[in-house]
């Protein structure tokens, strides 16, 4: 951001590219990079990062909305989400780069319903290719 603010767009782009290499599922970095690319007149590349931002942001909001619906102030009243909700939440967090958390939700779905096909398949995909994200929930 310092490079961008000073007008050093080439070094700013290098820094954004490195930030996305390290954390490709960071919606804020995609958004900021898109803004830089617009300043540079690179509309097509900017639109790609803006689209990525919107997709990641939608997953983040869906995850937050889901958790707000199941988390209560009193831990004694907390109920584990049903298996299908666990699978959906796992897909959202996996897209956001949180594979370990996704595995946890899928494991919870399987604890409740052993051999649930959707959970088994999603867990297998994460095991086979940890950097691959499950199919996005639309």
N, C-alpha and C positions, 0 to 999 in steps of 0.2 A: 504494500500500500504506500510505503514511503517513496518507492521508485515511481509509482503511478502519480502520486501527488506532485513530485518534482518534474514530471514530464519525461522521465526516463522510461519510456514505454517498452523498450527492448529488454532492459533488465527486469522490469515489472513482469513481462510475459514469461521470462525465464523462471522467475520466482513462483509465479502462479502454476506453471507447468510442473515444477518440482513439488509444490504443495499438493497438487492433484496426483502426482505419482505416489506420494507418501500416504495420501488419504483420499482416494478417488471418490468416495461417497460423501464428501463434505459439501452440502448444498451451498453454503455461504461462499466458499471459494469458487464454485462454478458461477454463481451470480456475479461476484466481483470480477472474475475473469471475463465474463460476457460483457460487462460494462467497459472494461479496458479495450476489448476487441472492437466494440462499437466506436469508441473514441478513435481507434486506428483505422476505422472504415472497413473492418473485416466482418461484414454483416452475417455471412453464412456461418462462419465459425462461432460468432457470438450467439446466433440462434441455436446452434447445437448445445452450447453450454447453458443457455437460458432454458432450453428444454430439459436438459439434465437436472438443472436446479429445480424446475417445477416438479419433475417426477420424484426426486429425492425429498423435496419439501412435502409433497403429498403423502409419502410414506411416513415421514416424521410426524405430520399432523394426525394421520390415521392411528399411528402407534400411541401418541399422546392422548387422543380421544378415547381409544380403547382402554388404556390404563386408567384414565380418569373415571371411567365407568365401573371399574372393578376394584380400585383401591379406595379404601375407606379409612377414616380416622382411627377406628378401633381395630387393631389387628386380630382380635378375637372373632370379629364378624367377617373376616376375609374368607372368601370362597374361591377355590381354584377355578379358573375359566374352563369351560367345557373343551373337549379335544379339538373341535373344529375351530374354536376361537384361538386356541393355542397354536394351531397350524397357521392361521391367518397372521397372528402376531409374529410368529417365527419368520414368515415371508417378509413382513415389513422390516424387521430388525436385520435380517440377512442382507436385504438390498442396501441398508444403511451401513453395511460393513461390520456388523456385530454378529459374526458367525457363532461364537461361543454362546451368546445369549439365544440365538436361534436354535442351536442344538438343545439348550436347556428347555425351551418351550416345546420342541418336538418330542423330547424325552418325556416331558410331562404329559403330552397327549398320549404317548404310548403307555405310560404308567396307568392312565385311566382306561385306555382301550388298547390292549396289546394287539399288535399286528394290524393296526388301522392303516389301510393301504396308502392314503395320502401322506400320513406322517412317516411311514417307512420309506416311501419314495423320496420325500424331501430330505430326510436324514441321510439316505444313501447318496443323494446328489451332493450334499455338503461333505460327506466323507470322501467321495471320489475326487472332488475338486474343491478344496476349501475356499479358493478365491472366486469360484463361480457362484453367482447369486441365484436363488430359486427364481422361477418365473414371477414377475411382478404381479401383485394383486391390483387389478384395475378398479 
